[in-house]
Amino acid sequence: MALTTLTARVDQKDKVKFDEFCSDVGLNTSIAINLFVKAVLREKRIPFDIAQSQDPFYSESNLNYIKKSVKEVKEGKGKSHELIEVKDE
């Protein structure tokens, strides 16, 4: 099998930590990257979840709370309050 070189740019501190991790588990960087490549090809996907961190305001539990609160207000279960403005110091 013919080999080729794969070049990637990573933060220097990340590379040092990655090299240390690989060494700790008995691998070298090249073998670890080859394991990743083989897993992608075998599974036909990135072999771990990739997710964008989400603003907690839009979390499912908070949106459910807001919907419940809106429903309660529409049913007349809410209270009105005067807006109190606070000046920045």
PASEBA-1860 file (N, C-alpha, C; in nm, 3 decimals):
! residues 89
1> MALTTLTA> 0.086/-0.117/0.000/0.000/0.000/0.000/0.090/0.123/0.000 ~ 0.061/0.215/-0.092/0.137/0.340/-0.100/0.089/0.435/0.010 ~ 0.183/0.501/0.073/0.149/0.597/0.179/0.165/0.739/0.126 ~ 0.091/0.829/0.183/0.101/0.970/0.149/0.102/1.051/0.278 ~ 0.134/1.176/0.269/0.141/1.262/0.386/0.016/1.347/0.394 ~ -0.038/1.357/0.514/-0.153/1.442/0.542/-0.104/1.553/0.634 ~ -0.124/1.677/0.594/-0.078/1.791/0.673/-0.198/1.866/0.728 ~ -0.193/1.898/0.856/-0.301/1.976/0.918/-0.238/2.076/1.013
9> RVDQKDKV> -0.296/2.191/1.020/-0.248/2.293/1.113/-0.330/2.286/1.241 ~ -0.261/2.279/1.355/-0.328/2.280/1.486/-0.250/2.372/1.579 ~ -0.318/2.418/1.680/-0.253/2.502/1.781/-0.136/2.424/1.841 ~ -0.025/2.492/1.862/0.096/2.426/1.911/0.072/2.358/2.046 ~ 0.000/2.425/2.136/-0.027/2.366/2.268/-0.115/2.242/2.255 ~ -0.212/2.246/2.163/-0.297/2.129/2.141/-0.215/2.012/2.088 ~ -0.121/2.039/1.999/-0.038/1.931/1.944/0.047/1.867/2.053 ~ 0.103/1.948/2.139/0.185/1.894/2.248/0.099/1.805/2.338
17> KFDEFCSD> -0.020/1.853/2.373/-0.110/1.774/2.458/-0.154/1.646/2.388 ~ -0.182/1.656/2.256/-0.223/1.539/2.179/-0.110/1.437/2.173 ~ 0.010/1.483/2.146/0.126/1.394/2.143/0.144/1.324/2.278 ~ 0.128/1.399/2.387/0.140/1.341/2.521/0.032/1.237/2.545 ~ -0.092/1.268/2.506/-0.201/1.172/2.521/-0.171/1.044/2.444 ~ -0.133/1.061/2.317/-0.103/0.944/2.234/0.005/0.858/2.299 ~ 0.109/0.921/2.347/0.217/0.849/2.413/0.167/0.775/2.537 ~ 0.080/0.842/2.614/0.026/0.781/2.736/-0.055/0.654/2.708
25> VGLNTSIA> -0.121/0.648/2.590/-0.202/0.530/2.558/-0.130/0.436/2.462 ~ -0.001/0.457/2.442/0.080/0.365/2.364/0.072/0.384/2.213 ~ 0.037/0.503/2.170/0.029/0.533/2.027/0.125/0.645/1.994 ~ 0.140/0.670/1.865/0.203/0.794/1.825/0.099/0.874/1.747 ~ 0.128/0.998/1.717/0.032/1.086/1.652/-0.014/1.029/1.519 ~ 0.076/0.977/1.440/0.042/0.922/1.309/-0.057/0.806/1.321 ~ -0.032/0.717/1.414/-0.123/0.603/1.433/-0.261/0.651/1.479 ~ -0.264/0.749/1.570/-0.392/0.800/1.619/-0.472/0.863/1.504
33> INLFVKAV> -0.407/0.939/1.419/-0.477/1.000/1.306/-0.523/0.894/1.207 ~ -0.442/0.793/1.185/-0.483/0.683/1.098/-0.604/0.608/1.155 ~ -0.610/0.592/1.287/-0.727/0.530/1.350/-0.852/0.613/1.323 ~ -0.839/0.745/1.332/-0.950/0.834/1.304/-0.995/0.819/1.159 ~ -0.901/0.823/1.065/-0.933/0.811/0.923/-1.004/0.680/0.895 ~ -0.953/0.569/0.949/-1.014/0.437/0.928/-1.155/0.433/0.986 ~ -1.177/0.493/1.103/-1.310/0.495/1.164/-1.407/0.574/1.078 ~ -1.364/0.688/1.024/-1.450/0.768/0.935/-1.488/0.687/0.812
41> LREKRIPF> -1.393/0.622/0.751/-1.420/0.544/0.630/-1.508/0.423/0.659 ~ -1.486/0.359/0.772/-1.566/0.241/0.808/-1.710/0.280/0.841 ~ -1.727/0.385/0.919/-1.860/0.425/0.966/-1.931/0.522/0.872 ~ -1.856/0.577/0.777/-1.910/0.675/0.683/-1.969/0.797/0.756 ~ -1.901/0.836/0.863/-1.941/0.954/0.943/-1.825/0.989/1.035 ~ -1.831/1.109/1.093/-1.736/1.145/1.197/-1.771/1.056/1.317 ~ -1.676/0.986/1.374/-1.708/0.886/1.476/-1.734/0.942/1.617 ~ -1.781/1.063/1.624/-1.823/1.122/1.751/-1.920/1.234/1.719
49> DIAQSQDP> -1.999/1.272/1.818/-2.097/1.378/1.797/-2.028/1.514/1.789 ~ -2.076/1.594/1.697/-2.031/1.732/1.685/-2.154/1.819/1.704 ~ -2.151/1.905/1.803/-2.268/1.987/1.832/-2.225/2.130/1.860 ~ -2.308/2.220/1.817/-2.285/2.361/1.845/-2.340/2.388/1.984 ~ -2.259/2.453/2.067/-2.311/2.486/2.199/-2.425/2.585/2.182 ~ -2.527/2.564/2.260/-2.649/2.643/2.242/-2.667/2.737/2.359 ~ -2.724/2.852/2.330/-2.760/2.948/2.433/-2.860/2.881/2.526 ~ -2.833/2.879/2.659/-2.923/2.811/2.752/-3.066/2.865/2.749
57> FYSESNLN> -3.083/2.989/2.703/-3.218/3.045/2.693/-3.305/2.960/2.602 ~ -3.244/2.904/2.497/-3.319/2.827/2.399/-3.319/2.677/2.428 ~ -3.278/2.638/2.548/-3.281/2.497/2.583/-3.426/2.449/2.587 ~ -3.444/2.320/2.565/-3.579/2.264/2.562/-3.653/2.288/2.693 ~ -3.584/2.271/2.805/-3.651/2.290/2.935/-3.694/2.435/2.955 ~ -3.612/2.531/2.913/-3.649/2.672/2.929/-3.763/2.710/2.835 ~ -3.759/2.662/2.711/-3.868/2.692/2.618/-4.000/2.633/2.668 ~ -3.995/2.513/2.726/-4.116/2.453/2.783/-4.168/2.538/2.899
65> YIKKSVKE> -4.078/2.590/2.982/-4.116/2.676/3.093/-4.183/2.804/3.042 ~ -4.126/2.863/2.937/-4.182/2.986/2.880/-4.322/2.959/2.823 ~ -4.336/2.848/2.750/-4.467/2.813/2.693/-4.571/2.794/2.804 ~ -4.531/2.727/2.912/-4.621/2.706/3.025/-4.660/2.840/3.088 ~ -4.563/2.929/3.103/-4.589/3.060/3.162/-4.683/3.143/3.075 ~ -4.662/3.140/2.942/-4.749/3.214/2.850/-4.891/3.160/2.860 ~ -4.905/3.029/2.866/-5.038/2.967/2.878/-5.106/3.013/3.007 ~ -5.032/3.016/3.117/-5.089/3.059/3.245/-5.135/3.205/3.239
73> VKEGKGKS> -5.055/3.291/3.176/-5.092/3.432/3.163/-5.220/3.443/3.080 ~ -5.229/3.369/2.970/-5.348/3.373/2.885/-5.472/3.323/2.959 ~ -5.451/3.235/3.055/-5.563/3.182/3.135/-5.595/3.271/3.255 ~ -5.527/3.387/3.263/-5.555/3.481/3.371/-5.489/3.445/3.502 ~ -5.391/3.360/3.500/-5.324/3.317/3.624/-5.200/3.401/3.657 ~ -5.171/3.502/3.576/-5.052/3.582/3.599/-5.082/3.709/3.677 ~ -4.978/3.779/3.715/-4.990/3.907/3.787/-4.921/4.016/3.706 ~ -4.979/4.136/3.709/-4.917/4.251/3.644/-4.832/4.326/3.745
81> HELIEVKD> -4.720/4.374/3.699/-4.629/4.452/3.783/-4.585/4.574/3.704 ~ -4.560/4.682/3.775/-4.502/4.800/3.711/-4.357/4.769/3.675 ~ -4.318/4.825/3.563/-4.179/4.811/3.521/-4.092/4.900/3.608 ~ -3.992/4.843/3.669/-3.899/4.919/3.751/-3.770/4.931/3.672 ~ -3.734/5.054/3.638/-3.612/5.074/3.563/-3.497/5.098/3.659 ~ -3.388/5.032/3.634/-3.270/5.046/3.717/-3.163/5.115/3.634 ~ -3.106/5.220/3.686/-3.003/5.293/3.613/-2.868/5.225/3.637 ~ -2.790/5.217/3.531/-2.655/5.162/3.543/-2.571/5.255/3.627
89> E> -2.487/5.199/3.709/-2.400/5.281/3.793/-2.270/5.309/3.724
END
